[in-house]
């Protein structure tokens, strides 16, 4: 069975931008697009899904669109689709106006923390949403926390026929001798695994499987949040991984994930580690 791309629609302009982005993405992947609207009552619900479907077909005439209105709160309705969706797509802000500026709303943040499938928050100006840069950025962390995200990024780059930039950021002080701020085990691990080696190890398998994908490696001395935001300034999509919580359902969205969901200059995908 072909899993659809599911996009949340609430009538806001941000959600319609997400619908348009998701429609183009669905066509790229050859999958259907399912528009989901959560409504407490029937008032204007049909208008919301009709407008969303029209925006989808305007953005990608070849897209196969279905729609659904569910009578429950938005977070539960979206998370309830996570096991039957290729990914969940959300706008950067909803009608609730949770926070000022360009910050992600509370619904989007809650869905990103609870879903089992990749979550894509559509952010940024039109040039970032319309795939004009021909580049995807993926964040690579120490260890195996990024393995699923890297695989996702390679598949996305192949589908889009674009360049992939793998970014690993590290703090230079962690490569020095142990100090009260730097535990001995971390300093030893940094010494054994130079930053460039972290990238090489993470990319070795995917590069063999996706040999036709143009791949660049970028090692940054500095905070990961700023490194990824800067790298994504000329990208169509930013991809990061997230570990699952051990004791409760959901994902461990750390400071980096939160910062990118709120401030990334382009659409950002959070990919749960499997």
Sine and cosine of phi, psi and omega as CSV:
sin_phi,cos_phi,sin_psi,cos_psi,sin_omega,cos_omega
0.00,0.00,0.71,-0.70,0.02,-1.00
-0.99,0.13,0.87,-0.50,0.01,-1.00
-0.97,0.22,0.68,-0.73,0.02,-1.00
-0.99,0.13,0.30,-0.95,0.23,-0.97
-1.00,0.03,0.81,-0.58,-0.06,-1.00
-0.96,-0.27,0.77,-0.64,0.00,-1.00
-0.82,-0.58,0.71,-0.71,0.04,-1.00
-0.99,0.11,0.69,-0.72,0.02,-1.00
-0.78,-0.63,0.76,-0.65,0.03,-1.00
-0.78,-0.62,0.14,0.99,0.00,-1.00
1.00,-0.06,-0.20,0.98,0.01,-1.00
-0.97,0.24,0.36,-0.93,0.02,-1.00
-0.91,0.42,-0.59,0.81,0.02,-1.00
-0.89,0.46,-0.63,0.78,0.01,-1.00
-0.95,0.32,-0.54,0.84,0.05,-1.00
-0.93,0.36,-0.57,0.82,0.11,-0.99
-0.90,0.44,-0.62,0.79,0.05,-1.00
-0.91,0.41,-0.62,0.78,0.03,-1.00
-0.89,0.46,-0.72,0.70,0.00,-1.00
-0.88,0.47,-0.69,0.72,0.02,-1.00
-0.89,0.46,-0.71,0.70,-0.03,-1.00
-0.91,0.42,-0.56,0.83,0.02,-1.00
-0.89,0.45,-0.72,0.70,0.03,-1.00
-0.90,0.44,-0.62,0.78,0.02,-1.00
-0.91,0.41,-0.65,0.76,0.02,-1.00
-0.89,0.46,-0.66,0.75,0.03,-1.00
-0.90,0.43,-0.66,0.75,0.03,-1.00
-0.84,0.54,-0.67,0.74,-0.07,-1.00
-1.00,0.01,-0.09,1.00,0.00,-1.00
0.92,0.40,0.60,0.80,0.00,-1.00
-0.83,-0.55,0.33,-0.94,0.06,-1.00
-0.95,0.30,0.32,-0.95,0.11,-0.99
-0.93,-0.38,0.77,-0.64,0.02,-1.00
-0.90,-0.44,0.88,-0.47,0.01,-1.00
-1.00,-0.04,0.81,-0.59,-0.05,-1.00
-0.88,-0.47,0.79,-0.61,0.06,-1.00
-0.82,-0.57,0.82,-0.57,0.03,-1.00
-0.99,-0.11,0.83,-0.55,-0.06,-1.00
-0.71,-0.70,0.68,-0.74,0.08,-1.00
-0.95,0.31,-0.62,0.79,0.04,-1.00
-0.74,-0.67,-0.10,-1.00,-0.04,-1.00
-1.00,0.05,-0.15,0.99,-0.09,-1.00
-0.87,0.50,0.88,-0.47,0.06,-1.00
0.92,0.39,0.04,1.00,-0.02,-1.00
-0.88,0.47,-0.68,0.73,-0.01,-1.00
-0.90,0.43,-0.56,0.83,0.04,-1.00
-0.91,0.41,-0.63,0.78,-0.02,-1.00
-0.89,0.45,-0.76,0.65,-0.05,-1.00
-0.95,0.32,-0.55,0.84,0.03,-1.00
-0.92,0.40,-0.70,0.71,0.03,-1.00
-0.89,0.46,-0.65,0.76,0.02,-1.00
-0.90,0.43,-0.68,0.73,0.02,-1.00
-0.90,0.44,-0.63,0.78,0.04,-1.00
-0.91,0.42,-0.65,0.76,0.04,-1.00
-0.90,0.43,-0.62,0.79,0.00,-1.00
-0.89,0.45,-0.75,0.66,-0.04,-1.00
-0.94,0.34,-0.48,0.88,0.08,-1.00
-0.93,0.37,-0.61,0.79,-0.01,-1.00
-0.97,0.24,-0.58,0.81,-0.06,-1.00
-0.57,-0.82,1.00,0.03,-0.10,-1.00
-0.83,0.56,-0.43,0.90,-0.04,-1.00
-0.99,0.10,-0.05,1.00,-0.09,-1.00
-0.94,0.35,0.58,-0.81,0.10,-0.99
-0.99,-0.13,0.92,-0.40,-0.15,-0.99
-0.93,-0.37,0.70,-0.71,0.22,-0.97
-0.79,-0.61,0.31,-0.95,-0.03,-1.00
-0.63,-0.78,0.35,-0.94,-0.05,-1.00
-0.46,-0.89,0.67,-0.74,0.13,-0.99
-0.93,-0.38,0.83,-0.56,0.02,-1.00
-0.90,-0.43,0.61,-0.79,-0.06,-1.00
-0.98,-0.20,0.95,0.31,0.09,-1.00
-0.37,-0.93,0.13,-0.99,-0.06,-1.00
-0.94,0.35,0.42,-0.91,-0.22,-0.98
-0.88,0.47,-0.65,0.76,-0.08,-1.00
-0.89,0.46,-0.76,0.65,-0.01,-1.00
-0.90,0.45,-0.64,0.77,-0.04,-1.00
-0.92,0.40,-0.63,0.78,0.00,-1.00
-0.96,0.28,-0.73,0.68,0.01,-1.00
-0.89,0.46,-0.52,0.85,0.02,-1.00
-0.90,0.43,-0.27,0.96,0.02,-1.00
-0.99,-0.12,-0.03,1.00,-0.20,-0.98
-0.92,0.40,-0.46,0.89,-0.03,-1.00
-1.00,0.03,-0.08,1.00,0.02,-1.00
-0.82,-0.57,0.47,0.88,-0.02,-1.00
-0.74,-0.67,0.58,-0.82,0.13,-0.99
-0.90,0.43,-0.63,0.77,0.08,-1.00
-0.23,-0.97,0.34,-0.94,0.12,-0.99
-0.96,-0.27,0.76,-0.65,-0.03,-1.00
-0.91,-0.41,0.72,-0.69,-0.06,-1.00
-0.73,-0.68,0.44,-0.90,0.14,-0.99
-0.98,0.18,0.28,-0.96,-0.05,-1.00
-0.96,0.29,-0.42,0.91,0.07,-1.00
-0.52,-0.85,0.49,-0.87,0.01,-1.00
-0.95,-0.32,-0.19,-0.98,-0.02,-1.00
-0.93,0.36,-0.37,0.93,-0.08,-1.00
-0.93,0.38,-0.37,0.93,0.00,-1.00
0.87,0.49,0.72,0.69,-0.10,-0.99
-0.82,0.57,-0.70,0.71,-0.07,-1.00
-0.69,-0.73,0.44,-0.90,-0.02,-1.00
-0.97,0.25,0.17,-0.98,0.09,-1.00
0.94,0.35,-0.67,-0.75,-0.09,-1.00
-0.96,-0.29,0.33,0.94,-0.07,-1.00
-0.96,0.26,0.51,-0.86,0.03,-1.00
-0.94,0.34,0.66,-0.75,0.00,-1.00
-0.96,0.28,0.17,-0.99,-0.07,-1.00
-0.92,0.40,-0.56,0.83,0.02,-1.00
-0.90,0.43,-0.75,0.66,0.00,-1.00
-0.87,0.50,-0.67,0.74,-0.01,-1.00
-0.91,0.41,-0.66,0.75,0.00,-1.00
-0.91,0.40,-0.65,0.76,0.04,-1.00
-0.91,0.42,-0.68,0.74,0.00,-1.00
-0.87,0.49,-0.52,0.85,-0.03,-1.00
-0.99,0.12,-0.26,0.97,-0.13,-0.99
-0.91,-0.42,-0.34,0.94,-0.15,-0.99
-0.96,0.27,0.42,-0.91,0.02,-1.00
-0.99,-0.12,-0.23,0.97,0.00,-1.00
-0.95,-0.32,0.17,-0.99,0.06,-1.00
-0.85,0.53,0.61,-0.79,0.06,-1.00
-0.91,-0.42,0.77,-0.64,0.01,-1.00
-0.86,-0.51,0.87,-0.50,0.06,-1.00
-0.98,-0.21,0.86,-0.51,-0.09,-1.00
-1.00,0.06,0.94,-0.34,-0.05,-1.00
-0.82,-0.57,0.11,-0.99,0.17,-0.98
1.00,-0.02,0.13,-0.99,0.01,-1.00
-0.97,0.25,0.11,-0.99,-0.06,-1.00
-0.85,0.53,-0.61,0.80,-0.03,-1.00
-0.89,0.45,-0.48,0.88,0.06,-1.00
-0.99,0.14,-0.56,0.83,-0.03,-1.00
-0.98,0.20,-0.38,0.93,-0.10,-1.00
-0.99,-0.13,0.26,0.97,0.09,-1.00
0.84,0.54,0.74,0.68,-0.02,-1.00
-1.00,0.00,-0.24,0.97,-0.08,-1.00
-1.00,-0.01,-0.39,0.92,-0.02,-1.00
0.91,0.41,0.59,0.81,-0.06,-1.00
-0.52,-0.85,0.62,-0.78,0.09,-1.00
-0.83,-0.55,0.63,-0.78,0.03,-1.00
-0.91,-0.42,0.71,-0.71,0.09,-1.00
-0.80,-0.59,0.71,-0.70,0.06,-1.00
-1.00,0.06,0.73,-0.68,-0.01,-1.00
-0.88,-0.48,0.85,-0.53,0.01,-1.00
-0.97,-0.26,0.21,-0.98,0.05,-1.00
-0.90,0.43,0.62,-0.78,0.01,-1.00
1.00,0.02,-0.42,-0.91,-0.09,-1.00
-0.96,-0.28,0.25,0.97,-0.05,-1.00
-0.93,0.37,-0.32,0.95,-0.07,-1.00
-0.97,-0.25,0.05,1.00,-0.17,-0.99
-0.87,0.50,-0.71,0.70,0.00,-1.00
-0.93,0.37,-0.61,0.79,0.02,-1.00
-0.90,0.44,-0.65,0.76,0.02,-1.00
-0.90,0.44,-0.69,0.72,0.03,-1.00
-0.88,0.47,-0.69,0.73,0.05,-1.00
-0.86,0.51,-0.68,0.74,-0.03,-1.00
-0.91,0.41,-0.65,0.76,0.03,-1.00
-0.91,0.42,-0.66,0.75,0.03,-1.00
-0.89,0.45,-0.65,0.76,-0.01,-1.00
-0.92,0.39,-0.66,0.75,0.01,-1.00
-0.90,0.43,-0.64,0.77,0.03,-1.00
-0.91,0.42,-0.68,0.73,0.00,-1.00
-0.88,0.47,-0.62,0.78,-0.03,-1.00
-1.00,0.05,-0.17,0.99,-0.06,-1.00
0.84,0.55,0.75,0.67,-0.06,-1.00
-0.76,-0.65,0.07,-1.00,-0.04,-1.00
-0.99,0.15,0.54,-0.84,0.07,-1.00
-0.90,-0.44,0.78,-0.63,0.04,-1.00
-0.92,-0.38,0.89,-0.45,0.02,-1.00
-0.99,-0.13,0.83,-0.56,-0.10,-0.99
-0.90,-0.44,0.77,-0.64,0.14,-0.99
-0.81,-0.59,0.85,-0.53,0.00,-1.00
-0.95,-0.32,0.61,-0.80,0.00,-1.00
-0.55,-0.83,0.40,-0.92,0.03,-1.00
-1.00,-0.07,0.88,-0.48,-0.07,-1.00
-0.82,0.58,-0.49,0.87,-0.04,-1.00
-0.92,0.39,-0.34,0.94,0.03,-1.00
-0.97,0.25,-0.20,0.98,0.02,-1.00
-1.00,-0.03,-0.01,1.00,-0.03,-1.00
-1.00,-0.04,-0.21,-0.98,0.00,-1.00
-0.95,0.32,0.38,-0.93,0.01,-1.00
-0.86,0.51,0.62,-0.79,0.06,-1.00
-0.71,-0.71,0.10,-1.00,0.08,-1.00
-0.84,0.54,-0.47,0.88,0.00,-1.00
-1.00,0.04,-0.37,0.93,-0.07,-1.00
-0.90,-0.43,0.95,-0.30,-0.03,-1.00
-0.88,0.47,0.53,-0.85,-0.03,-1.00
-0.82,0.57,-0.64,0.77,-0.05,-1.00
-0.90,0.43,-0.56,0.83,-0.02,-1.00
-0.95,0.30,-0.68,0.73,0.01,-1.00
-0.88,0.47,-0.65,0.76,0.01,-1.00
-0.90,0.43,-0.68,0.73,0.00,-1.00
-0.90,0.43,-0.64,0.77,0.03,-1.00
-0.90,0.44,-0.59,0.81,0.02,-1.00
-0.93,0.37,-0.63,0.78,-0.02,-1.00
-0.97,0.26,-0.50,0.87,-0.08,-1.00
-0.85,-0.53,1.00,0.05,0.06,-1.00
-0.85,0.52,0.47,-0.88,-0.04,-1.00
-0.79,0.61,-0.67,0.74,0.01,-1.00
-0.89,0.46,-0.54,0.84,0.01,-1.00
-0.94,0.34,-0.56,0.83,0.06,-1.00
-0.85,0.53,-0.72,0.70,0.03,-1.00
-0.91,0.42,-0.70,0.71,-0.02,-1.00
-0.86,0.51,-0.69,0.72,-0.01,-1.00
-0.91,0.42,-0.65,0.76,-0.04,-1.00
-0.94,0.35,-0.50,0.86,-0.11,-0.99
-0.99,-0.12,-0.22,0.97,-0.14,-0.99
-0.82,0.57,-0.82,0.58,-0.04,-1.00
-0.90,0.44,-0.78,0.62,0.01,-1.00
-0.86,0.50,-0.60,0.80,0.01,-1.00
-0.89,0.47,-0.61,0.79,0.04,-1.00
-0.92,0.40,-0.59,0.81,-0.03,-1.00
-0.99,0.15,-0.46,0.89,-0.04,-1.00
-0.85,-0.53,0.83,0.56,-0.11,-0.99
-0.89,0.46,-0.34,0.94,-0.02,-1.00
-1.00,0.03,0.04,1.00,0.00,-1.00
-1.00,-0.04,0.84,-0.55,0.04,-1.00
-0.94,0.34,0.87,-0.49,-0.12,-0.99
-0.83,-0.56,0.71,-0.70,0.08,-1.00
-0.88,-0.47,0.52,-0.85,0.04,-1.00
-0.91,-0.41,0.69,-0.72,-0.02,-1.00
-0.69,-0.72,0.90,-0.44,0.07,-1.00
-0.97,-0.24,0.81,-0.59,-0.06,-1.00
-0.89,-0.46,0.76,-0.65,0.12,-0.99
-1.00,0.02,0.99,-0.15,-0.01,-1.00
0.39,-0.92,-0.06,-1.00,-0.05,-1.00
-0.89,0.46,0.66,-0.75,-0.04,-1.00
-0.90,0.43,-0.61,0.79,-0.04,-1.00
-0.85,0.52,-0.76,0.65,-0.03,-1.00
-0.94,0.35,-0.60,0.80,0.00,-1.00
-0.88,0.48,-0.68,0.73,-0.03,-1.00
-0.96,0.28,-0.63,0.78,0.06,-1.00
-0.88,0.48,-0.69,0.73,0.00,-1.00
-0.91,0.42,-0.70,0.71,-0.01,-1.00
-0.90,0.44,-0.54,0.84,-0.04,-1.00
-0.99,0.17,-0.06,1.00,-0.02,-1.00
-0.90,0.44,-0.38,0.92,0.07,-1.00
-0.80,-0.60,0.77,0.64,-0.01,-1.00
-0.72,-0.69,0.42,-0.91,0.06,-1.00
-1.00,0.00,-0.34,0.94,-0.04,-1.00
-0.35,-0.94,0.68,-0.74,0.09,-1.00
-0.91,-0.41,0.76,-0.66,-0.09,-1.00
-0.83,-0.55,0.75,-0.66,0.06,-1.00
-0.70,-0.72,0.37,-0.93,0.02,-1.00
-0.99,-0.14,0.18,-0.98,0.06,-1.00
-0.48,-0.88,0.69,-0.72,0.05,-1.00
-1.00,0.09,0.45,-0.89,0.07,-1.00
-0.99,0.13,0.53,-0.85,0.08,-1.00
-0.93,0.36,0.51,-0.86,-0.06,-1.00
-1.00,0.05,-0.57,0.82,-0.13,-0.99
-0.97,-0.26,-0.40,0.92,0.00,-1.00
-0.75,-0.67,0.32,-0.95,-0.01,-1.00
-0.93,0.36,0.51,-0.86,0.07,-1.00
0.89,-0.45,-0.12,-0.99,-0.08,-1.00
-0.92,-0.39,0.42,-0.91,0.11,-0.99
-1.00,0.01,1.00,-0.04,0.03,-1.00
-1.00,0.04,0.98,-0.22,-0.03,-1.00
-0.99,0.16,-0.16,-0.99,-0.05,-1.00
-0.88,0.48,-0.60,0.80,-0.02,-1.00
-0.92,0.40,-0.73,0.68,0.02,-1.00
-0.85,0.53,-0.72,0.69,-0.01,-1.00
-0.87,0.49,-0.72,0.70,-0.03,-1.00
-0.88,0.48,-0.67,0.75,-0.03,-1.00
-0.95,0.32,-0.63,0.78,0.04,-1.00
-0.89,0.46,-0.51,0.86,-0.01,-1.00
-1.00,0.02,-0.51,0.86,-0.22,-0.97
-0.76,-0.64,0.02,1.00,-0.01,-1.00
-0.85,0.52,0.63,-0.78,-0.03,-1.00
-0.99,0.14,-0.02,1.00,-0.03,-1.00
-0.59,-0.81,0.13,-0.99,0.09,-1.00
-0.80,0.60,0.64,-0.77,-0.04,-1.00
-0.80,-0.60,0.73,-0.68,0.02,-1.00
-0.94,-0.35,0.76,-0.64,0.11,-0.99
-0.96,-0.28,0.88,-0.48,-0.12,-0.99
-0.93,-0.36,0.90,-0.44,0.03,-1.00
-0.91,0.41,0.63,-0.78,0.07,-1.00
-0.96,0.28,0.71,-0.71,0.02,-1.00
-0.96,-0.27,0.00,0.00,0.00,0.00
